[in-house]
């Protein structure tokens, strides 16, 4: 049976991750204290894991091999594309009108080619994309869209067999996927790839890091979803250690702020932490399920996309006018949150509902996620 209720703690976790990405993009270089809360690169891997886990629950992975393709495609398209398209198109028009930044760097022909690749969400993929994104966070949506199309459907088909794997087997594979994600990131990640840098960096494997992270964490989230459905005793056992995992999570963040370790180490905990907070009882589950973090999770997609253009304008103006970070960062965060709220309730959610109603006309409900 597909999930018929929201697990609020998962929405809260998504909100924490999106807020951290926004906080680091806005505050990095402005406020040193922001570095104490940095897990923004690992947050994207958590998003991938969360997406796959949630899809398993919504579509009943492990209970059936039939994925309702029309509903699935409609829900996925309606979930991410309208706001994505609107922001890419708006940014492209502004850049063309004001002849700013990107045209000056690589000319109108390459500008238009990159605009097209971003519109069809392939610019974060190796070989067919070049890794340049005008709004940096959009690389992850290119990978997410690829996983929706090419990764989750075959995983769903395998679910009836994979759910019979012993819990130790699922655990080892989840750990392996998370370890590969961390290892590839630590060995090959280059911030000049899948960013606004023109031309992007070159080097061995650097353009394959993003897609490897996406695939591995989608597999980890899928197995976590099967474990939640088929190994309830294991999931309940993990819930007893949810607070301990949260403490380890914060410990890794603080350690990397002082130069010890790396934030990406938290991905080793991600699939197990997601399983742990699905059951009530822990302090961290209660915190993540609370009204504030649940609200942040609700507007998280709008916040994720909108904060970078806002930061570009406001932080840039603040630096030009010598406004200190202790003033500019809170103001930029507040404006980003307000615009994300407006975006979600006035555009993202209505567009999603409108599209779902028109893409699926058989009268049945289309999952919201």
N, C-alpha and C positions, 0 to 999 in steps of 0.2 A: 504494500500500500504506500502511495506517495505521502510525503509529509503534509499534514493539514494544519500545522501550526508553526509559528515562528519560534525559533530558539533565540531568545533575546540576547543572550550573552555573545552569540556569534555576530550579531549586528553591532553590539558594543565593541567587540574586538576590531571589527572593520572600521568603526569610527575612530578608535585609538590609533590604528595604523595610518589612516588617512590624515588625521590631525598631526601626527608626528612627521609625515612627509611634508605637509604644509609648513609646520613649525621650522623644520630644518632648512627648507628652501627659502623661507622668509628671513629667518634669524641667523643663518650661518654667515659668519663674517661680521655680524652686527652685534651679537651678544654671545660672549664666550659660554655662559651658563647653558645655552641651548645644546651644546655638545654633550651635556650630561644625559640628554634624553634621546640621543641619536640612534635610531635603528631604521632609518628611512629606506636604505637599500634592501635590508632584510624584510621590511614591511611589504615590499612588492612581492617577494616570494611567499609571504603569508597570504597575500591576496590570492595568488594562484592556488594555493592549498585550500583556502576557504571556498573559492569558487567551485572547485571540483567536489569538495565535500558536500556543499550545499546542493549542487546538481544531483548528486547521488541520492540525497534525501528526498528531494522534490520529485524526481522521476522514478523512484523505487528501484534503484540499482540493487541487484541481488535477489529481487523478487520476480523480475520479468526480464526477458531479453528484448522486449519490444519498446523501443524509444519512439514516442509519438513525434515523428520528424517535423510535421508541419507546425505543431505547437512549439516544439523545441526551437526551431529556426525562428519562428515569429517572436518568441519571448526573448531569445538572445539578441536578435537584431534590435528589437524595441528597447531592450535594456541599455545598450551601450551606444547605439549609433546616432540617434537624433542630436543629443548634446555634443557628442564628438564632432559630428559634421558641422554643426552650427559654429563651434569655436574655431575649428580649422578654417572654415570659409571666411568667418569674420576676420581672423588674423591675416589671412591671405589678402583680402580686400584692403585692409588697412596698410599692409606692407606695400602693395602695389600703388595705392593712392599717394602715400607719403615717401615712396622710394627709399624705404629705410632698411637697414640692417642686412637682410638676406640678399636682395637684388644687388646691393653694392658689393657683396662678397663673392657671388658666383654667377651673376648675369641672369637675364630674363629667361633664357631657354632652360637652364637647369632649375631655376626657380619654379617654372611651370611644371616641369617633370616631377620635382619633389612635391609640389602641391598635389598633383594627381596621385602619386604613390601614397601620400598621407591620407587623402580622401578615401582611397580603397583599402587603407589599413594594412599595407604590406611593407612599409618603409623600415620596420624593425626586423624584418626577416633577412637572413643571409641570402646572398646571390641575387635575388630580385629586388631587394631594398638596399639603400646605401647607408642607413643608420643615422640620417640627419632628421631631427624633429624640431620644428619651430617652438613647440611647447614641450619641454623635455619629458614630462611624465607620460606623454602619449606613446612612447615606445612600448610600454607595458600593455597597452590596449591592442597594439598590433599583435603581440604575442598571445594575449588572451583570446582574440578573435581566431587566430590560428588554432589554438587549443580547442575552442568550441567546435571548429569544423573538422579538424584532423586527429585530435587526440581523445576527447571525451567519448565520441560515438563508438570507436572500437573498444575502449575500456568498458563502456556500458554493456556491449555485447558479450564481453568476457566475464561479466559480473557473476552470472549464475555459477560458473565454475570457480572463479576466484574466491567467492564467499566461503567456499568449503576449505580453503587453505587454513591450516591451524593458526592460532593467534600468534605463535612464535614466528611463523613464516611471514605473516603480514607485518609484524613488528620489524623483522630484519630487513624486509624490502623497503618499508617506510624509512628506516634509518639509512639504508643504502642510498635511496633517492635524495634524502636531505643532505647526506654527506657528499654526494656528487655535486649537488647544487653549491654547497659551501666551497668545495675544492676548486670547482671551475671558476667561481667568482674570485677566490683569493689568488688563483694562478693567472687568470687571463683578463679580468675586468679592467677596462680602460674607460674613465669617465668621458673621454672625447668620442666614444662610440654611443650611438643612440642618445645624442644630445643635440644642441643647437650649433655645435662646432662644424665649420665648413672649411675644407673637406674633413670628414671624420678620420680618426686615426686608423692606421693600418698595422697589422701584426698577426702573428700566428694565432688563429682561433678566436680573435677578439670579437668578430662578428657572429660567432656561434654561441657566445656566452648567454645571451638573453633567451634564445629559443631552448637551450639546454636547461636553463633554470625553469622556464615555463613548463616544459614537458615533465621534468622530474618532480616538480611540486604538484602538478596535476595528478600524476600517478600516486604520489604520497597522499594527497587529499582523497583520491578515489578509494584507496585501501583503508584510510581512516573512516570513510563513509561506510564501507562494507563491514569494518570492525564494529562500528556503532550499531549497525543493524543485526549482525550475526554473532557478535561476541559481547553481549551486554554486560557480562560479568567483568570482562577486561576493562570496558569503558567506565563502569562504576568504580572499579579499583583505582583507575587513573584519577577519578574525581577526588579521591581522598588526598591526592598529591598535587592538586591544582594550585594551592597556595604556595607550595614549595617550588613548583615550576615557575610560578610568577616571580618569586623571590630570585630564582636563578636567572630569569629573564632580565630583571632590573640589575642584578649583579653584573651580568655581561655588559649591559649598556654603560654602567658606571666605570667598569674596568677599562673599556675601550676609550672612554673619555679621558682617562689618565695614561693612555698609551699602552695598555695591556690587552692583548687579544684583539678581536674584531667583532663588530656588531653582527656579522653574518653567521656567527656561531649560534645565534638564537634559532636559526632554521632547523637545527637538530631537534629542538623541542616542539616545533610548530604543529605537526600532525597529532602529537600526543596531548599537547595543550588544548587543541581544538576539541579533541575527544573528551578531555577532562571537564571542560566548562559546559558541556552539553547537559550535564547532570547538576541539579541544584544542590546547595549545601555548603560550598566553599565560599570564603570571603571574596575571592576574586570573581567568582561567578555572580555573586550578588552585586558587586561593584559594576561589572560589565553589563549586567541586566538593568541597571538603574536608568532613570529617565534621561539624565544628561548624556551619558555615553551612548545610549540607544538612539537619542536624537542625532548625535554626531554620526552614528552609523547610517541613519536614514538619509542624511544629506551628504554622505561621504563621497559619492561619485561626483557630484557637483563641486564639492570642495576640492577634490583631487584635481579636477581639470581647471578650475577657475583661479586657484591661488597663484599660479605662476604668472599669468598676465597681470594680475593685480600687483604682485611683488615687483615685476619688471617696471611698472609705472611708478608705484609709490616709493619703493626702496631706492630706485634710481633718482627720483626727485629729492628724497631725503638726503642722499649722499651729496647731490649737487648743491644743496642748501645747508650742508653740514649739520643736519638734524641728528642727534645721537640715537643709537639703536634702541636704547631704553624707551624712547618715545616712538620711533618709527615702527618697530616690530609689533608692539601691541596694537597700534592703529591699523597696520596692514593686516594683521590677523583678524581684527574685528570686521574690517571691510570685506575680507575674503569670506568670513562666516556669514555675514549679512547677505552678500551676493549669492553664496551657495544656497542659503535658505530660499531666497527669491527664485533662484534658478530651479530648485527642486520642485517647489510648489506651483510655480507659474509656467514652467516649461518642461522640465524633465519628466515629471510624473504625468501631467496631462498628455504629453506627446507619446509616452509609453503606452498609456491606456488607449489612446486614439489609434495607434498603429496596431496594437494587438487585436482590437475589434475589427479592423479592416483586413488584416492578414489572415485571420482565422474567422470564417463566417459560418461555421457549422453549429454555433450556439453553445459550444462547450467552453468551459473555463480554461484560460491559458495561465499557467503559473506566473506569478508576479516577478520572481527573482530573475 
